[in-house]
Each structure stands twice: as structure tokens, then as C-alpha cells.
Amino acid sequence: MPATPASSASSARRRRRRTNRLLATAAGVLTVGALTAAALPAGAASAGGGKDGMSPGHHKGHKNDKGRYQDVQLLSFNDLHGNLEPPAGSSGRVTHLHEDGTTETIDAGGVEYLATHLREAREGNRYSVTAAGGDMVGASPLISGLFHDEPTIEALNKLDLDVTSVGNHEFDEGAQELARLQNGGCHPTDGCFTDKKFKGADFPYLAANVLDERTGRPVLKPYWVWKQNGVKVGFIGVTLEGTPDIVSAEGVKGLSFKDEVDTIDKYAKELQRQGVKSIVALVHEGGFPASSAYNYDCDSPGAGDGISGPIADIAENVSPQVDALVTGHTHAAYVCTVPDPAGKPRMVTSAASFGRLYTDTTLTYDRRTGDIARTAVKSANHVVTRDVPKAPDMTRLIDKWNTLAAPIGNRAIGHISGDIVRDGTESPLGDLIADAQLAYARTLDPETDLALMNPGGIRASLTHAASAAEGDGVVTYAEGFTVQPFANTVNLQDFTGAQLVQVLKEQVSGANAASVKILQISAGLTYTLDLTKSGADRVVTDSIRLNGEPIDEAATYRVAANSFLAGGGDGFTTLGEGTGDLVGEDDLTALEQYLTANSSGTNPIAPPAADRITIVQ
């Protein structure tokens, strides 16, 4: 289908989304909760959906298939990122809010447990469909990432996933690799990893707003219709329009990404023409909840008061023909009602990330109209607790791929004296990675001055506690891979001092004005970040120092950065203007070499102080 230019309304929405991101960064103020106050239509089932989420919990659908109203169970999750095994550290926990206002932390996640929870939730529900909101693969731990995420697709097949949208990370290795994950076949370079040919996904990936620039048509199906005994629910899948800003240029080469609202509205009309009036949008874009607890009341004090960010704007503008939105991308948890353009409440959900939660939504289907009775919709997030039996088929799958990965993944590459976390504006792990890239870059060119690392490229913390039999404090290759799974190369480029200052200001201006991206910096580079100011002024120019000396705007500096940043990724357009390019090995090799050279069992690396950026708030 031909590409269409963005409308002025689309441009206005994008401007509002940038504003929403700024509001989210400052305070996190806009959203909603479940439709608990709405009355059920006459004859509709009253499905439970409390917000405790501590047990699997599920809604029972109608036993009678001949009544006017039929409950459809929609189970959903998002942003799995190949986390087949239980995620470690804070990545494997969720916060539960009790009625008395106290909170507790619950260990969560792992597909062995996710499979059990989903299967239990489906019991007694003949009308059950399972959908996902994108980023099922990409930025994955070694057990999946080492094999180009074939293990995750196999796991999703076993989970009986029915449909998912693409996310930005589905494009990490380009559209051709995404097509292989959909359709099957051995990897074009690495071949087959087992004695069986990879068969691909049993479920459709939807990419309604991702067009082939040559043909103007979606690169994958734009929508899919679930059918059961006369009940029809259409699913439209989109990823965020800004995907090219956060994926390597090679990954999105030849593709264009269109406005989410325009695309959903377009295909909602097409589904309506086909007689499909019940529609769910799978949107890989998200919001920022007012609480970190997965079960907070998103509708308190009123609809629209508990979530901010891009998804709030999208939900407010998508056609009323769409009955619910399953979202993702921000790794947040929320179950909210956001008024549609007609002012009617509509459910918007997200189940955090890494398989720690799943959402159970009841869509009451009106057989007379073919539409969803929205006043009867109920939804709740549930914890994927680890106190249920492991699914044996998932255990066998994990064991199979771990056996193949073990010779590489179990190798020790370094030692640490404590947790080195990725948390914070400047993080200890960010400092460590930047230092590692600077040290590696200087083996290529001793004149290298500094290194910069994008925070989004750091996918997990390094934990001191052993993850297997390696022992406390030992960093394995698998753990390093989980931290830096993208296989970006370390690139060296020359920049003027003026360009370097501009790069630092781009952290808080331009594309990053509303949702700042603070680069992690190598030792010797220091400056002040004044968050009481706005825009580029938040980086205090005369505070920038390299090895104690002010930056000379006319001088030339040799800078190391990964290939994603060197291509201008994450809104750092100036980093795409460097000269004198020299391309090294991948960034994980740089980290491995640094850890090996600078640590031992008797002399482990201590967590860096993260004191290179002075923050004024």
C-alpha cells in the first residue's frame, strides 16, 4: 500500500508526545485504571479481575456459547527480550502495593513459570487469545541471543502465542532476519544450530506501520483476525514511529515507519469493511506510570490521571472503533482507562518486561452487534511468580539451548567485588563500559581521548552473586553478553571540541529534550548537568573538562563510541558527522578484555564511584 505523508495532525501529535515525555521525566502525571465503575450490559458476565495479582488469577468465560454476550479472555505480555531464564537482580522483580500502602518486592519471570501461569489462566476459557506487544526478541541474554533468538521463537510457539506486533528490537538484525524468524530457515551466515531446520514462528508478527520504501507496502501482515464460533476479534500491530532513531541504521535500511494513530485508524476502517467490529491495537509504544507498583490504581483519582507519555496521546487519538490497546516499549506496568476521541473509556495495558507479568483482560463480545461492550471490560496484571511448578517442556527447551551455549557462556572473563549496577543518571556500570571502550580504543590508536556509551545499550547490571556454578564475584561471558548483547563495533572518530560540546548538549536537547539520554563517559571527562535549567543549557558549557583542562573548541579530539552512536543513533546527530573512522571489534570484546586485564579472584574490580557528572537538581 502506498506510503502517505504525515498529516499536520500527526505532526501535532508528535509534538504533544515530546511534551508528554518531558512531563513523564519530571513527575509522571497522567492516567487511569480498570473500568470497575462501569455497569455491565444486561446479560453480560461479571468477570473478576482484582488488582492483587499475587496468584495466577483468571476470568471464567461463559459456558453458554449461544447467549448474546460472550466473554473473550485476552492474555497479553510485552518486551520479553529473549529472557527465557528468570532475570537476575532488579530485572527479575516487581513491586506489589498492599491495601495499607506498604510495598513488597516479588521475584518474577522465567518462561518455565510464565508457561504455567498462562496455561492455568486459560483453564475453563474456550474463548481465549494470547497476544504480545513487541520486543519479543532482541537485546536478549546469551541463551537466546547467541542463536539469533531462535530459542525464544521456539518458546513462544510452546506458549501458544497467537499474535504479536513488532517492536523496535525486532529490527536489530534487519528486515530479512525478522522475515526468517517469521517464516523459518537456517541463519544465512551461521547456518543451522541443531540437526533440525528452524521452522519459524507459529504466530503472525504484525507490522502495519513498517513499510518497504521500494513498494510502499507493510513488510509483514498489518493485521490478523482471531475467530471462534462466530466471535471475531481483529488485531492491528504497530511499532513506534521513532524506531529509526533507536535502531542501527543498517537494521532499518530500506524501511519507513509511519504514524501509529494514522496507521491504526486506516486498518481499523479496513477491518470494519470486512465485518470485524471488535478490534485490539498492539502498540509497541508506552507510557510512564505514576507508581512503580504493578498493581497501583491507575484510575485514581480519575481516568487519565495515572499515566503520562506517548501512549496517553496515542490512546486519546486512536479511532473509537478500536476497543483496547496492548502496549509496551517503556517496560512499565499499568492497567488504565484512557478516554477515546468520543470521550468513552478504553482499556490500555502494559505488563512490564522480561516475562515478569502477564495481563488478563476480559473483552465482552456482543454477538448481536459484533462489537465489544466496553463498559464490561475488566483487566488486571498478574505476577509470574516462581512458586508454581515449572513447565517441563520449557525446562527441556532451556536445557537444550544451555547445553549448546555452555562452552561459550560459562567462561570466566573477570571478577567484581560487588554489584556494578546500570541504575542512575551516571551509572557505575556505564563508567566501567566507557573505560573499557577507551582502553580498547587506545590499543587501536594511542591518541584516543575519551569514550562515550549510550545508556540504552546497557541491558542489565553485573551482579556479585553467582548465577550458576561459577562462584560469587565471577563474571562469565554469558553475563557480559546479557549486559551488551548488540554486537556493536567500537568505532573511533575525530571531532572538534565544538562538536564534542554539541554532542553533550544533544543529551538534553533536540530529539532528547523531553526524554533525556545521558551518555556514560570515560574517566577524565567531567562536567556539570544542571537539571534546574531547560534544554541545552542543562549542560553547563564552561564546566566541561578533559583531564582537568577546558575543552578547546578549535582542537581535534579522538572519540570512541559504539557503532550505533557513531551512526548518529539515539538522537546524537553530531556523532554521525565524525571523520577519520577506524572500526574495531565488538563492544563485548572490549569489555571482556578490560575485565580480564584489570581483575582477578584476589583483586576484583570495585564498582566505580559514578562521580564524573556533577548533577544539580
Secondary structure as UniProt FT lines:
FT   HELIX           8..26
FT   TURN            36..37
FT   TURN            42..43
FT   TURN            65..66
FT   STRAND          69..77
FT   TURN            81..82
FT   HELIX           89..92
FT   STRAND          93..97
FT   TURN            99..100
FT   STRAND          103..108
FT   HELIX           111..122
FT   TURN            123..124
FT   STRAND          128..132
FT   HELIX           142..145
FT   TURN            146..149
FT   HELIX           150..158
FT   TURN            159..160
FT   STRAND          163..165
FT   HELIX           168..171
FT   TURN            172..173
FT   HELIX           175..183
FT   TURN            188..190
FT   STRAND          205..206
FT   TURN            208..209
FT   STRAND          210..212
FT   TURN            213..215
FT   STRAND          223..228
FT   TURN            229..230
FT   STRAND          231..239
FT   TURN            241..242
FT   HELIX           243..246
FT   TURN            249..254
FT   STRAND          255..257
FT   HELIX           260..273
FT   TURN            274..275
FT   STRAND          279..284
FT   STRAND          288..289
FT   TURN            294..295
FT   TURN            298..299
FT   TURN            303..304
FT   STRAND          307..308
FT   HELIX           310..317
FT   TURN            320..321
FT   STRAND          324..327
FT   STRAND          333..339
FT   TURN            341..342
FT   STRAND          345..351
FT   TURN            354..355
FT   STRAND          357..366
FT   TURN            367..370
FT   STRAND          371..372
FT   HELIX           374..376
FT   STRAND          378..383
FT   HELIX           392..409
FT   STRAND          412..416
FT   HELIX           428..444
FT   TURN            446..447
FT   STRAND          450..453
FT   HELIX           455..457
FT   TURN            472..473
FT   STRAND          474..476
FT   HELIX           477..483
FT   STRAND          489..496
FT   HELIX           497..505
FT   TURN            506..507
FT   HELIX           510..512
FT   STRAND          520..521
FT   TURN            523..524
FT   STRAND          525..530
FT   TURN            531..532
FT   HELIX           535..538
FT   HELIX           541..543
FT   STRAND          545..546
FT   TURN            547..548
FT   STRAND          549..550
FT   TURN            553..554
FT   STRAND          556..562
FT   HELIX           563..566
FT   TURN            567..568
FT   HELIX           569..571
FT   HELIX           573..577
FT   STRAND          579..586
FT   HELIX           587..598
FT   STRAND          613..616
//
